[in-house]
């Protein structure tokens, strides 16, 4: 669904078109790359923790901050904040970014990491 807003200047002046989009269900569907993540994580608001913590709202929050999840000492001490760059680095090589983390699986493909991060952002915005 797209929302269009037109902003026009006074008579005789040039106008500008600004397009704002609202994600559709298809745009927020889990990318195929997230299938591996679903083995351990949920992403729905209020979802349960599994082997890994629920990832709803992960983008922008501090690492090791989901209530009720038993994080590794390494992640608790990391003082990371999950922004795009930090998530990308962690997803690429979790044990390199945070030695001692319990997350053993990384995602080598940068395009897949980008899709996963975009999905996490969209889910967190719902």
Steps between C-alpha positions, in 0.01 A plus 500: 500500500645834404412838632564795275536853620549788265655819616452791267661839528320826421365589157758472226751320723612143448331231711653197666368148534580308816417131511473319832448125502352274761638144492260244360470149641722371217768758582511391863487125438802316632771476235618148412827576682307533827400131486825404673434762771151362572653178631601692815322838495149642486436850373133569572413764758459320831647181353670250723870458546633179353854373479568864410315812618193649334626750242201736486630855539864388495613784272600792721499323835798396712634147462396245763187695597203266442341420837506135598773390260822354639772673295867405496727696731685623189189656346394651833841667531516610134318833547389476135198681362332323209518757220524395134881489493534307825232249400669455163836430664347265758294309244806462277713344773340486846796342679742746341291804598430369852743224599318274745150558359276194485379583148704265282350566157584796279382616158785554252288656222477881544177519296333243725617683813357822359166326434493357853572840656231667286253232610589545867448876464161452332383251763613730780305789347168311499 
